Structure formats: C-alpha cells, structure tokens
Amino acid sequence: MRPRRVLRQLPLAARHSPSQHATKHAEGTGHPVTRSFEPGEEWFYDYRSGQFFRGPHLAPPTSHPQSQPAPGPEGRVPANWEALLNS
C-alpha cells in the first residue's frame, strides 16, 4: 500500500491544522482511527500507534467527488491555507 500525497500530509495536516479537527476528534471522542477520503485511497490511520493500515471495505461514498479539489470545496478555502497551519 502506497497512499499518495496524503500519506505525508495527514500527520501534519491533521495534527497541525488551524482547528486540528481530526486530532481533537480522536482525543475527545475516543475515536482514534481516521480514513482517507481521497479518490482511490483506502488507507486508515491510527492516532494511538501513529501507523497507517488497511482497514475494512466501507459502504459508499468512499471519497469526495473527483471533481472537488482538495482542500476543498473550491472557492471556500483561503488561498494562503498552508500558511495558516500551526507550526
């Protein structure tokens, strides 16, 4: 399994985004596993171990529409979104 760009970005984006939504959700709810929502990617990430893994097949939808950019939706993400990431 070789997830594309999100493999490198998930820990950074999920843990250091301005709202840190995924990390806060994992810590606050006891839901430690997240899954890619990128088209063609089927990996899972476990916050407890910091490891990626293949999980079960899930019911559709399994990704955002191919026509929707990431980050998205188009026109609603600030042009400087990368500069807004926490360091």
N, C-alpha and C positions, 0 to 999 in steps of 0.2 A: 504494500500500500504506500503510495507516494502522493499525499494531498498536495495540491498546488500551493499557490502563494499564501493561502490562509494558514497553512502549517506553520510558517514562520510568523505570521501576524497574530494568530489567536492569542498566545500568551501576552503579547504586547498590547494588542487592541482590547482584549477582554479585561486585562488586569489594570491597564493604564489609560483607558479612555476617559473622557471628562466625567461621565457619570458612573463608570465602572459597573455597568448594569449586570453583566454576566457574573462577575465576581461577587458582587453584592447579593445577587440572587442565590448563588451557590452557598454563600456563607449564611445568609439569612433564612433560608428555607430548608437547608439540608439536602438540596438537590445538587450534588457535586458533579454531575455529568452533563456536558453540552454536546451538541451535534452540529456539524456544518450544515448550512442551508444554502450553500453554493451549488449551482447546477453541476452534476457529475461527481460531486464529492459525497462520500458516505462515511466519513470518519467521525469518531466520537472522541471527546477529551475529558479526562477525569482530573478535576482540580485537586483531589486528595493526593494522587500519585504524580501529577504533572505529566501523565503519559497519554498518548494518542492510542486508540484501539479501534478495531472493527466491532460494531455492535450489531444488534438485530436489524432486520429489514423493517422499516416503518411504513405505515399507511401514507398514501399521498395526501397533500403535496410534500415532496421531499426536497424542494428547493424553491427559491423565489423564481419568478419568470425569467427566462434567458434574456429578455429584452430590458429587464430592470437592472440598472447599474448598481454596482456595489462599491463604496457605500451608496445607499440609495434611500428613498426614491429620488430620481433626478430632479434637480431644482430645489430640493429641500435640505441638502447637505451643504454647509458653508464651504466655499472654495478653499479655505485655509484649514480644513478639518484636521489635517495631520499636525499642524502647529498647535492645535487645541488639546492634543493628547498630553496627559500628565507625564512628567518626567520622573 
